[in-house]
């Protein structure tokens, strides 16, 4: 489905339920794949790094990152900011 189709088809309650499922049970497939890949990447880098290089951590390789507060926070969520950018707004 496209983002527009999801916006039309998925009610707020269902989105909230998916978030609760992930928090209470296990990561959803996209986050789980990100965790597994970041573990593999950090393992490979740490196995091949030189003795004087600093070790890397799995979170250095996450593609999906938790939102961090911005210094120039204007009250617009990152999702809304991206939605505006995608739609040329």
C-alpha positions as CSV (number, residue, x, y, z in Angstrom):
1,X,0.0,0.0,0.0
2,X,1.1,3.6,-0.5
3,X,1.3,6.1,2.3
4,X,-1.9,7.8,1.0
5,X,-3.8,4.5,1.0
6,X,-2.6,3.7,4.5
7,X,-3.7,7.2,5.7
8,X,-7.1,6.5,4.2
9,X,-7.5,2.9,5.3
10,X,-5.9,2.7,8.7
11,X,-7.8,4.4,11.6
12,X,-5.8,6.0,14.4
13,X,-7.0,3.2,16.8
14,X,-5.4,0.5,14.7
15,X,-2.1,2.4,14.5
16,X,-2.1,2.8,18.3
17,X,-2.8,-0.9,18.7
18,X,0.2,-1.8,16.5
19,X,2.4,0.4,18.6
20,X,1.1,-1.2,21.8
21,X,1.7,-4.7,20.3
22,X,5.3,-3.8,19.5
23,X,5.9,-2.3,23.0
24,X,4.2,-5.2,24.9
25,X,5.3,-8.2,22.8
26,X,8.1,-8.0,20.3
27,X,9.5,-5.7,17.6
28,X,7.7,-5.6,14.3
29,X,9.5,-7.1,11.4
30,X,11.1,-3.9,10.1
31,X,12.6,-3.1,13.5
32,X,13.6,-6.7,14.1
33,X,15.4,-6.8,10.8
34,X,17.1,-3.5,11.7
35,X,18.3,-5.0,15.0
36,X,19.6,-8.1,13.4
37,X,21.5,-6.3,10.6
38,X,23.0,-3.8,13.1
39,X,24.3,-6.6,15.2
40,X,25.9,-8.3,12.2
41,X,27.4,-5.1,10.9
42,X,28.9,-4.2,14.3
43,X,30.3,-7.8,14.7
44,X,32.0,-7.6,11.3
45,X,33.5,-4.2,11.9
46,X,34.7,-5.2,15.3
47,X,36.3,-8.4,14.0
48,X,38.2,-6.6,11.3
49,X,39.2,-3.4,13.0
50,X,42.7,-2.6,14.1
51,X,43.8,-2.9,17.7
52,X,43.9,0.9,18.2
53,X,40.5,1.6,16.6
54,X,37.5,2.2,18.8
55,X,34.9,-0.6,18.9
56,X,31.6,0.2,17.3
57,X,28.2,-0.5,18.8
58,X,25.1,-2.0,17.1
59,X,23.2,1.2,17.5
60,X,25.8,2.9,15.2
61,X,24.2,0.9,12.4
62,X,20.5,1.3,13.0
63,X,18.6,2.5,10.1
64,X,15.4,3.0,12.1
65,X,16.2,5.5,14.8
66,X,14.1,6.8,17.7
67,X,13.2,10.4,17.2
68,X,15.4,12.9,19.1
69,X,14.3,16.4,20.1
70,X,15.5,19.1,17.8
71,X,17.1,22.3,18.9
72,X,14.8,24.3,16.5
73,X,11.7,22.4,17.5
74,X,8.7,24.2,16.0
75,X,6.1,21.9,17.4
76,X,5.7,20.0,14.1
77,X,6.3,16.2,14.4
78,X,9.0,14.6,12.2
79,X,6.2,12.6,10.5
80,X,4.3,15.8,9.6
81,X,7.6,17.5,8.5
82,X,8.4,14.6,6.1
83,X,4.8,14.5,4.9
84,X,5.0,18.2,4.0
85,X,8.3,17.7,2.3
86,X,7.0,14.7,0.2
87,X,4.0,16.7,-0.9
88,X,5.9,19.8,-1.8
89,X,4.5,21.9,1.1
